[in-house]
Structures are given as C-alpha cells and as structure tokens.
Amino acid sequence: MKVLIVENGGICAEWAGELLEEMGHSFLVVENGREAWNWLQKNEADCMITDWMLPDTDGLELCSKVRSRQENTYMYCLLMSAKTGRGEMLAALKAGADDFIGKPLDAAEFTARMRCASRIVEQKYALMEKPGMLAGTLAMLQQEHGRVVSVLERLPIACVCCDREGIVQEWNRAASRLFGYPPHIVLQKPVSATLYRHWTQERVEARMQQVLNGCSSEGVEWEYPHPLGRMLSLVCSEIPLLGPSGEITGYLHASVDITERKQLEIRLEEQLRISKNLNSVLEVQRKSLIEANAQLEKMSLQDSQTGLMNRRSFLYDLERHCARAMRHNSVFSILLLDVRQMRIYNERHGYLAGDEALLRITAVLRDALRSQDSIARFGGDEFAALLPDTGIEGALETARRICQKVEELPTSESALKLSAGCAQWQNEQDTANRVLERAEEAMRQAGSHPHARTAAHGLPQNKDTQAA
C-alpha cells in the first residue's frame, strides 16, 4: 500500500514511517497541505495520513478537498490530532476522514488502524477488478446496516433516526419506552407528529434546518408531554448523519430522561433554602448566646452593686501580676481597705444609705487610682486595689490619699472612715497568697489602732501609719 504522510515537523511522520515499513508499506512525507494537494494532482496514493494542524491548509480542509475530487478513485484518509474529544472526531468524519487517531501515536493502535485501512484498500482493488463483487458489497452494507440497527436496539438511550424530510427511519426500544409510541406507529411518519407534536410547525422546521445545516446540538434540555399525561424533563443531542460522499442525509436524535434528577434538584433547592433559613436563625441564636455568655462572664467577674471587679476577678489578676513580676523582675503593691464600723452605719442610717456610701467610696477609688490599677470590691465592706510598678511607699501614699478623700465625703451624720493595709511583691520566692496575707495583716493593724488610717507591711509607724 502506498501511503502519503502530511505532517509539519516530522516527529510522528518518522515514527509512522518506521511502523509502515515494518508492515511492508511504502510512504512519502510532505510538510503541508498545499504540497500534499499539488502532489495528489499528479500522483495517486492508496492512503493519506494527515495531521489536523498544518501551516497552510489544515487536515480537515485537505480531507474535504480530497473527497471533492471528480476522479473515480478512492483514497483512505486517516486524520491525526492531539484533540481527541467526541466533537473533534465527529468533525473529522464530517470532513471526509475515514478514521481518526489521537496524538501522540500509540504503536499498537496505529498498526491496527493501518491494517483496517489496508483491508479497505484491498477491497477497493478487488472491486475494481471484479465488478461482480458490487452485489456482494451491497449485501455486506445491508448486513452492516442490520448490525447498526441491532446496536441501536440494544442501546439504553432513546435514539431516533430521521431523513432530510423529517421522516422517522429508525426508532429503538428505548425510544418506545421513553416517548410512549411503538415503532409501527412512528416509522415512516413525520417526527413532528409524535416527538415534536406539542411544537409549532415553524419551530420544528427551524430545529431540523439547524441540524441539516451541519450544526450539532448537545445537552439541550427540553420538556416532553408523555401520551399518558406525564411531563418529562429530557436532555437531548442531535447529530447530522453523513452519506457516502459526506453529504448530510438526515440526523440522529438521542434523549435521556432527567425528570427524576430535576425533581431531586427542586427538592434539594428547597432543602437548601430551608437550611439557609435555619442557619440564619441559628446564627442569630449563636450571637445571642455569645452575648449572653459574655454578659454572664462579665457578671461572674464584676460586683453587681459597685460595678468593680469582684473577689474572684481580683485574685485572678493578682496571680497574673505575680507571674509578670517574676518574669520581668518588676514590682507591684496591693491595698486592702476596710470601711470602719459599716454595720453600725447601716443600723444608724439604713441599708440604702449604706449602699449609697459604698458607691461614693467606689467613686473616690476610681478618681484616686490610675487607669492601669485594678480596683475590686473584696468583701461586703472591703475594697482592694492592685498597683502595677508601684513600691510600698507609693502604695502607702495612695492609701493615705484615699482615706483622706473618703473622710471628706459629705454625710448626713457620721463620717466614713477607712482602714488601709499595704503590701509589696518582694521577690521570686513570694506568692500571691503571701502578698495578700501581708496586706490583710497590715489592714488589721490599721483597724486596731484608733488613730491610724493606714498600715504598711515592712515600714515604720508614723503619726497616721501603723507598722505591720
């Protein structure tokens, strides 16, 4: 068999040539479609292997030109391409290629396809030598047609073949099940009477003309009213059918039922909508819960009457400052302040007045202390303050100032007085409990002395300070 190879670059051509030589075929390599066409005007080949992508005339155009020749000769055409999709294969066959093979070439596949080509070429020569074999060829074609019909019958997809006039030529079992019509009702009848009976004649003609003009349609969704009254959701493809000379002789319609899928999609969309609404409700509830938890957390760390830190929160802050002082070798001091004779004040003026007195003391503390200082209501009539980066002298001075301001508060009858104890973090051997114990001891010392307002652990006594 004499083979013409058309490829720009020659990589596949070289390899294909080696395989052809092994099979006993001769070959000639040209680099573009123009050169191949010029060569074919003066010479003949049994087979042409052409690449799809060529510098001037691509493989599709070259195959089409070969099929348009007036000479009563036949040349087998094999198209090579790296594009191996279904659309590319149909385009190749539509252009006149006999076969289609993907690149890079697979040796076994290429050899098998060339053997097929060789058989067809041999048949060509046999027919030329024996005109009587035409009848046998016709019988073979009829047999092949029977095989095609048999394949269509076995396909699980509804397939309908129509000629150019829209007359149904093939209607497989799957089509009967899907569309609700047996073959004897639809064969040799216009497809518009059954498949498109709910369409206008203009729409049917426009759809048919589009396909007969060579425009395939794939994955088109449409609604089909079943004869039993059900509305089916289908997805269809319509492909032109080519005759021996490449002309369009009709078209193939293939449909798949997607009704159940569509119903599931509708239910899924509804479930997603419900889920989205639930998520919105849950998000609102989640935010409310976060706010409630934050409020509870705040309440658990805050004294409800004064708005100051409570004992728990103060002790946590004290532990944190102890760890910080140990890491950075820094100092801090704490103050413990007790309202003297608060029980007597409550009995004399009433508990509401006592609550008001605590709020005024709270205001004094907020005004006297810095923003970085921590203030807490430590007990019923006790307050605490933590003074970062402050030694015992600074803490004692702050305590005196607070006691003085509290005594200056206007009251209806008796003056409010505080007893204050101060203690300082000493070294890394110190602990929060020890600092607190020293401050409590100093506060008790100040409270036990009738004239002392404050006491500081580790400092000598003076006129208003009791040593602890």
C-alpha positions in Angstrom: 0.0 0.0 0.0 1.3 3.4 -1.0 0.9 6.0 1.9 1.1 9.8 1.8 2.0 11.3 5.2 1.3 15.0 5.7 2.8 16.5 8.9 4.7 19.6 9.8 7.7 18.8 12.0 8.0 15.1 11.0 8.2 13.6 14.5 5.1 11.5 14.1 5.8 11.0 10.4 9.2 9.5 11.2 7.7 7.1 13.7 4.7 6.3 11.5 7.1 5.6 8.6 9.0 3.1 10.6 5.8 1.2 11.5 4.7 1.3 7.9 8.0 -0.1 6.7 7.6 -2.9 9.3 4.2 -3.7 7.8 5.6 -3.7 4.3 4.0 -0.4 3.0 5.8 2.4 1.1 5.4 6.0 2.1 6.1 9.6 1.2 6.3 12.5 3.7 5.2 16.1 2.8 5.1 19.0 5.3 2.0 21.0 4.4 -1.5 20.7 2.9 -0.6 22.7 -0.3 2.3 20.4 -1.1 0.2 17.4 -0.5 -2.6 18.7 -2.7 -0.2 19.5 -5.5 1.3 16.1 -5.3 -2.1 14.4 -5.5 -2.9 16.3 -8.7 -0.2 14.4 -10.5 0.1 11.2 -8.4 -2.0 8.6 -6.6 -1.8 7.1 -3.1 -3.8 4.4 -1.5 -3.9 6.0 1.9 -3.3 9.5 3.3 -2.3 10.1 6.9 -2.6 13.8 7.7 -2.2 15.9 10.8 -5.1 18.2 11.8 -2.9 21.3 12.4 -0.9 22.2 9.3 0.8 25.5 8.4 -1.5 26.5 5.5 -4.4 24.1 4.8 -5.4 22.1 7.9 -6.2 18.4 7.8 -10.0 18.9 7.8 -9.8 21.1 4.7 -7.4 18.7 3.0 -9.7 15.7 3.6 -12.7 17.7 2.3 -10.7 18.6 -0.9 -9.7 15.0 -1.4 -13.3 13.9 -1.2 -14.4 16.6 -3.6 -12.2 15.3 -6.5 -14.1 14.3 -9.6 -11.8 11.3 -10.3 -13.4 7.9 -9.8 -10.8 6.9 -7.3 -10.8 6.3 -3.6 -8.1 7.1 -1.1 -8.3 6.1 2.5 -7.9 9.1 4.9 -6.7 8.9 8.4 -6.6 12.1 10.5 -4.2 12.6 13.4 -4.8 15.1 16.2 -4.0 15.8 19.8 -7.7 16.8 20.1 -9.4 13.6 20.9 -12.8 14.7 22.0 -16.1 13.5 20.6 -16.7 16.8 18.8 -13.3 16.7 17.1 -13.9 13.1 16.0 -17.3 13.9 14.5 -15.8 17.0 12.8 -13.1 14.8 11.2 -15.6 12.2 10.0 -17.8 15.0 8.7 -14.9 16.5 6.7 -14.4 13.2 4.9 -11.9 11.3 7.1 -12.3 7.5 7.2 -10.7 7.2 10.6 -9.4 9.3 13.5 -6.4 8.7 15.7 -5.1 10.7 18.7 -1.6 12.0 19.2 0.9 11.0 20.4 0.6 7.9 18.3 0.2 4.5 20.0 2.1 1.9 18.1 -0.5 -0.9 18.6 -3.4 1.4 17.8 -1.7 2.8 14.7 -0.8 -0.7 13.5 -4.4 -1.9 14.0 -5.9 1.1 12.1 -3.5 0.7 9.2 -4.4 -3.0 8.9 -8.0 -1.9 8.7 -7.1 0.7 6.0 -5.1 -2.0 4.2 -8.2 -4.2 4.1 -10.4 -1.5 2.7 -7.8 -0.6 0.0 -7.6 -4.2 -0.9 -11.4 -4.3 -1.2 -11.2 -1.2 -3.5 -8.8 -3.0 -5.8 -10.9 -6.2 -5.7 -14.0 -4.2 -6.6 -12.1 -2.6 -9.5 -11.0 -5.9 -10.8 -14.3 -7.7 -10.2 -17.4 -5.6 -10.9 -19.5 -8.5 -9.9 -18.4 -8.1 -6.3 -20.6 -4.9 -6.1 -23.6 -7.1 -5.3 -21.7 -8.8 -2.5 -20.6 -5.4 -1.3 -24.2 -4.3 -1.3 -25.1 -7.3 0.7 -22.3 -6.6 3.1 -23.5 -3.0 3.5 -27.0 -4.3 4.2 -25.6 -6.6 6.8 -23.7 -3.7 8.4 -26.9 -1.7 8.4 -28.6 -4.6 10.1 -25.8 -4.6 12.7 -26.2 -0.8 13.2 -29.9 -1.3 13.7 -29.2 -4.1 16.2 -26.8 -1.9 18.1 -29.4 0.9 18.2 -31.9 -1.6 19.5 -29.6 -2.6 22.4 -28.7 1.0 23.4 -30.3 2.1 26.7 -30.6 5.6 25.2 -33.7 6.6 23.2 -32.4 7.0 19.6 -34.5 8.3 16.6 -33.0 8.5 13.1 -34.8 10.8 10.6 -34.1 11.6 6.9 -33.8 15.1 5.5 -37.6 15.4 5.3 -38.0 14.6 9.0 -39.4 11.1 8.3 -38.6 8.6 11.1 -36.4 5.8 9.7 -35.2 4.2 13.0 -36.9 4.1 16.4 -35.3 1.9 19.0 -36.8 0.1 22.0 -35.6 2.8 24.4 -37.4 5.4 22.3 -40.6 3.4 22.6 -40.2 3.2 26.4 -39.4 6.9 26.8 -41.7 8.5 24.3 -44.6 6.1 24.7 -45.1 5.1 21.0 -44.3 1.7 19.5 -42.3 1.6 16.2 -45.2 0.7 13.9 -46.9 4.0 14.9 -43.9 6.3 14.1 -41.8 4.6 11.4 -42.1 6.3 8.0 -44.1 9.0 9.7 -43.1 12.7 10.2 -41.3 13.1 13.5 -43.4 16.3 14.1 -46.5 14.1 14.6 -45.0 12.3 17.7 -41.8 13.6 19.1 -42.5 17.3 18.5 -46.3 17.2 18.4 -46.5 20.0 21.0 -44.3 22.3 19.0 -45.4 24.7 16.3 -44.5 23.7 12.7 -42.2 26.7 12.4 -40.2 25.6 15.4 -39.9 22.0 14.1 -38.7 23.2 10.7 -36.2 25.6 12.3 -34.8 22.8 14.5 -34.5 20.4 11.6 -32.9 23.0 9.4 -30.3 23.8 12.0 -29.2 20.2 12.2 -29.3 19.6 8.4 -27.1 22.6 8.0 -24.4 20.7 10.0 -24.9 22.3 13.4 -24.9 19.6 16.0 -26.6 20.3 19.3 -25.6 18.6 22.6 -27.0 18.6 26.1 -30.2 20.6 25.2 -32.9 20.3 27.9 -36.5 20.2 26.8 -39.9 19.2 28.1 -41.8 16.3 26.6 -45.5 15.7 27.3 -45.9 11.9 27.5 -49.0 10.4 25.9 -50.0 9.1 29.4 -50.2 12.7 30.7 -46.8 13.0 32.4 -44.5 15.9 31.7 -40.9 14.6 31.2 -37.7 16.5 31.5 -35.3 15.4 28.9 -31.8 16.2 27.7 -31.1 15.6 24.0 -28.4 15.7 21.4 -29.0 15.9 17.6 -26.2 15.0 15.2 -26.2 15.2 11.4 -25.9 11.8 9.6 -23.5 11.7 6.6 -23.8 9.8 3.4 -21.0 8.1 1.4 -20.0 11.4 -0.2 -20.1 13.3 3.0 -23.4 14.9 2.3 -26.0 15.2 5.2 -28.7 12.6 4.7 -30.5 13.0 7.9 -29.9 13.3 11.6 -29.8 11.3 14.8 -31.9 12.4 17.9 -30.8 10.9 21.3 -32.7 11.7 24.5 -32.1 10.8 28.1 -34.8 11.1 30.9 -33.7 13.6 33.6 -37.1 14.0 35.2 -36.1 12.4 38.5 -32.9 14.4 38.6 -34.8 17.6 38.0 -37.2 16.7 40.8 -34.3 16.0 43.1 -32.8 19.3 42.2 -36.0 21.1 43.1 -36.2 19.3 46.4 -32.5 20.0 47.1 -33.1 23.7 46.3 -36.0 23.7 48.8 -33.9 21.9 51.4 -31.1 24.4 50.8 -33.5 27.3 51.2 -34.8 25.8 54.5 -31.3 25.1 55.6 -30.2 28.7 54.8 -33.2 30.0 56.8 -32.3 27.7 59.7 -28.7 28.8 59.5 -29.8 32.4 59.7 -31.9 31.6 62.8 -29.1 29.6 64.4 -26.6 32.4 63.6 -28.9 34.9 65.4 -29.2 32.5 68.3 -25.5 31.9 68.3 -24.8 35.6 68.5 -27.4 36.0 71.3 -25.7 33.1 73.1 -22.3 34.7 72.7 -23.7 38.0 74.1 -25.4 36.2 77.0 -22.2 34.3 77.8 -20.2 37.5 77.6 -22.7 39.1 79.9 -22.5 36.1 82.3 -18.8 36.2 82.2 -18.8 39.9 83.0 -21.3 39.3 85.8 -19.1 36.5 87.2 -16.1 38.8 87.3 -17.9 42.0 88.4 -19.6 43.2 91.6 -23.2 43.9 90.7 -23.6 46.7 93.2 -20.5 48.8 92.5 -19.5 47.7 89.0 -16.0 46.9 90.3 -14.1 43.7 89.9 -15.2 41.1 92.4 -13.0 39.0 94.6 -12.6 36.2 92.1 -11.6 38.5 89.3 -9.1 40.4 91.6 -7.5 37.2 92.8 -7.0 36.1 89.1 -5.5 39.5 88.3 -3.2 39.2 91.3 -1.9 35.8 90.1 -1.3 37.3 86.7 0.7 40.2 88.1 2.8 37.8 90.3 3.7 35.8 87.2 4.6 39.0 85.3 6.7 40.3 88.2 8.6 37.0 88.3 9.3 37.1 84.6 10.3 40.7 84.3 11.7 41.3 87.9 9.2 44.1 88.4 7.3 45.2 91.5 3.7 45.9 92.4 1.8 46.6 95.6 -1.8 45.9 96.8 -4.1 47.8 99.0 -6.8 46.3 101.2 -9.3 48.9 102.5 -12.0 48.2 105.1 -14.9 50.6 105.9 -14.8 51.1 109.6 -18.0 50.3 111.6 -20.0 49.8 108.4 -22.5 47.6 110.3 -23.2 50.5 112.8 -23.5 52.9 109.9 -26.1 50.7 108.3 -28.1 50.3 111.5 -28.0 54.1 112.1 -28.8 55.3 108.6 -30.3 52.3 106.9 -29.1 49.9 104.3 -30.0 52.1 101.4 -27.7 54.9 102.8 -25.1 52.2 103.4 -25.3 51.2 99.7 -25.0 54.8 98.7 -21.9 55.2 100.9 -20.3 52.3 99.2 -21.0 53.8 95.8 -19.4 57.1 96.9 -16.3 55.2 98.2 -16.2 53.5 94.8 -16.2 56.9 93.1 -13.3 58.0 95.3 -11.3 54.9 94.4 -11.9 55.4 90.7 -10.8 59.0 90.9 -7.7 58.4 93.0 -6.3 55.4 91.1 -4.7 55.2 87.7 -6.3 53.5 84.6 -3.8 50.7 84.8 -4.6 50.0 88.5 -7.2 47.2 89.3 -10.0 48.0 91.8 -12.2 45.4 93.4 -14.9 45.0 96.0 -13.2 42.3 98.0 -16.0 41.7 100.5 -19.1 43.2 102.0 -17.4 46.4 103.3 -13.8 45.7 102.0 -12.1 47.0 98.8 -8.9 46.0 97.2 -6.6 47.7 94.7 -3.6 46.4 92.7 -1.0 49.0 91.7 1.5 47.8 89.0 5.1 49.1 89.0 4.5 50.7 92.4 6.6 50.2 95.5 5.4 50.1 99.1 6.0 53.9 99.7 3.9 54.8 96.6 1.2 52.4 97.7 1.1 53.9 101.2 0.9 57.4 99.8 -2.0 56.4 97.6 -3.8 54.7 100.6 -3.4 57.9 102.7 -4.9 60.0 99.9 -7.9 57.6 99.5 -8.5 57.6 103.2 -8.4 61.4 103.4 -10.8 61.8 100.5 -13.3 59.3 102.0 -13.3 61.1 105.3 -14.0 64.4 103.4 -17.1 62.9 101.8 -20.3 64.7 102.9 -22.6 62.5 105.0 -25.8 63.2 106.9 -24.5 62.4 110.4 -21.3 60.4 110.9 -18.1 60.5 108.7 -17.0 57.4 106.8 -13.5 56.2 107.7 -11.3 53.5 106.1 -8.5 51.3 107.4 -6.0 50.5 104.7 -3.2 47.9 104.6 -0.4 47.9 102.1 2.0 45.1 100.9 4.5 44.9 98.1 5.7 42.0 96.0 9.2 41.2 97.3 11.0 38.6 95.2 10.6 35.5 93.1 10.1 33.4 96.3 6.9 35.4 97.0 3.4 34.3 96.2 0.0 35.9 95.7 -1.3 34.4 98.9 1.7 35.7 100.9 1.3 39.2 99.5 -2.4 39.1 100.3 -1.8 37.8 103.8 0.7 40.7 104.5 -1.8 43.2 103.2 -4.6 41.7 105.4 -2.3 41.8 108.4 -1.4 45.5 107.8 -5.1 46.3 107.4 -6.0 44.6 110.7 -3.1 46.6 112.3 -4.5 49.9 111.0 -8.0 48.9 112.1 -6.9 48.1 115.6 -5.3 51.5 116.2 -7.9 54.2 116.9 -5.9 57.0 115.2 -4.1 55.2 112.4 -5.7 55.2 108.9 -3.1 53.0 107.1 -0.5 50.4 107.8 2.2 49.1 105.5 4.0 45.8 105.9 7.7 46.5 106.5 7.6 50.2 107.1 8.0 52.1 110.5 5.0 53.7 112.1 4.3 57.4 111.9 1.6 59.7 113.1 -1.2 58.2 110.9 0.5 54.9 109.9 0.7 51.8 112.0 3.6 49.5 111.3 2.8 45.9 110.5 
